[in-house]
């Protein structure tokens, strides 16, 4: 609830309708990264034993990133083994936003993105193509899943 009342620049999160266990969030891509200017939509699903277990956080907006798979699943230590009941929605979203600019290439979910990350101009070009393809898919303009 703290995030809803105290705005944090580049982040927002609200319950999805009347369901307090499912939230919709937005994250702006961090400045000075290939994601600058992109707004990502995510879901946060809180299990009945929250805050003792991390929520399930997934990208709705397609995200080409070393630590995000093609289904939007995120590999982030604070959502797994380093989870703390002290983390709130704000801390979770700030961690995801930080991950966008500083991926962990040691445990990639998207190997192609991890391999391209060190060459930022090439990565940015691939990211743009990925976003265009995914947009066409969601608009029904393509009928096959892109292979990235």
Residue pairs with C-beta under 8 A, 6 or more apart in sequence:
2 88
2 89
2 90
3 11
3 12
3 13
3 88
3 89
3 90
3 93
4 13
4 14
6 90
8 90
8 93
8 94
9 28
10 27
10 28
10 30
10 97
11 25
11 26
11 27
11 28
11 90
11 93
11 94
11 97
12 25
12 26
13 23
13 24
13 25
13 26
13 44
13 89
13 93
14 23
14 24
14 25
15 22
15 23
16 22
16 23
16 24
16 43
20 46
21 45
21 46
21 47
21 48
22 43
22 44
22 45
22 46
23 43
23 44
23 45
23 46
23 55
23 89
24 41
24 42
24 43
24 44
24 60
25 41
25 42
25 43
25 44
25 89
25 93
26 39
26 40
26 41
26 42
27 39
27 40
27 42
27 93
27 96
27 97
27 100
28 38
28 39
28 40
28 97
29 35
29 36
29 37
29 38
29 39
29 40
29 97
29 100
30 36
30 97
30 98
30 100
30 101
32 101
33 100
33 101
34 120
34 123
34 124
34 127
35 100
35 101
35 127
38 61
38 131
39 61
40 59
40 60
40 61
40 63
40 100
41 59
41 60
41 61
42 57
42 58
42 59
42 60
42 61
42 72
42 93
42 96
43 56
43 57
43 58
43 60
44 55
44 56
44 57
44 89
44 92
45 55
45 56
45 57
46 55
47 53
47 55
47 56
51 85
51 86
51 87
52 85
53 83
54 78
54 79
54 80
54 83
54 87
54 92
55 79
55 92
57 74
57 76
57 79
57 92
57 96
58 71
58 72
58 73
58 74
59 68
59 72
59 74
60 72
62 70
62 72
62 130
62 131
62 134
63 72
63 100
64 110
64 113
64 126
64 127
64 130
64 131
64 148
65 99
65 100
65 103
65 110
65 113
66 103
66 104
66 105
66 108
66 109
66 110
66 113
66 114
66 117
67 74
67 75
67 76
67 99
67 103
67 104
67 107
67 108
67 109
67 110
68 74
68 75
68 109
68 110
68 113
69 109
69 110
70 110
70 145
70 148
73 109
74 96
74 99
74 109
75 104
75 107
75 108
75 109
76 95
76 96
76 99
77 104
78 84
78 87
78 91
78 92
78 95
79 92
79 95
87 95
103 113
103 114
103 117
105 114
105 117
108 114
110 148
112 126
112 148
113 123
113 126
113 148
116 122
116 123
116 126
117 123
126 148
130 146
130 148
133 142
133 146
133 148
134 146
136 142
137 145
137 146
